[in-house]
Amino acid sequence: MPTIKPSAYLRNNYNEVSEFCHSKMEPVFITKNGYGDLAVMSVIDRGGFPLKLFLVG
């Protein structure tokens, strides 16, 4: 089941969200005003995901 948190939770608990993403290797979905806005994930656990995205896209 996906982990979904409001934007205020990310702002107030950044270290906890970061630790979760690193340890569980899962993204955390962030909502803004009740609607999906962002997906936060560990770059290290994803094997350099942004570089792959840059090369493909």
C-alpha positions in Angstrom: 0.0 0.0 0.0 1.5 3.4 -0.9 2.6 5.9 1.7 0.7 9.1 1.3 1.4 12.2 3.5 0.3 15.9 3.3 2.9 18.5 2.4 2.9 19.8 6.0 4.1 16.4 7.2 7.1 16.6 4.8 7.9 20.1 6.0 7.7 19.1 9.7 9.2 15.5 9.5 11.7 15.7 6.6 14.3 13.4 8.4 11.6 10.8 9.0 10.5 10.8 5.4 14.0 10.6 4.2 14.8 7.7 6.5 11.6 5.9 5.4 12.5 6.3 1.7 16.1 5.0 2.2 15.2 2.0 4.4 12.0 0.8 2.7 13.2 1.7 -0.9 9.7 3.1 -1.5 8.5 6.5 -2.5 6.3 8.7 -0.3 3.5 10.5 -2.2 2.9 14.1 -1.0 -0.5 15.8 -1.3 -1.2 19.5 -1.5 -4.7 20.7 -0.6 -5.8 17.1 -0.7 -4.6 16.3 -4.2 -1.5 14.4 -5.3 1.5 16.7 -5.9 4.9 15.0 -5.5 6.6 11.7 -5.1 9.6 11.7 -2.9 12.2 8.9 -3.2 15.8 8.1 -2.5 18.1 8.7 -5.4 20.6 6.2 -3.9 18.1 3.4 -3.7 17.0 4.0 -7.2 20.5 3.7 -8.7 20.9 7.2 -10.0 17.3 7.6 -11.3 17.7 11.2 -12.3 20.7 10.4 -14.6 18.7 7.7 -16.4 15.7 10.1 -16.8 18.0 12.7 -18.2 19.6 10.3 -20.7 16.3 8.8 -21.9 14.1 11.9 -21.8 
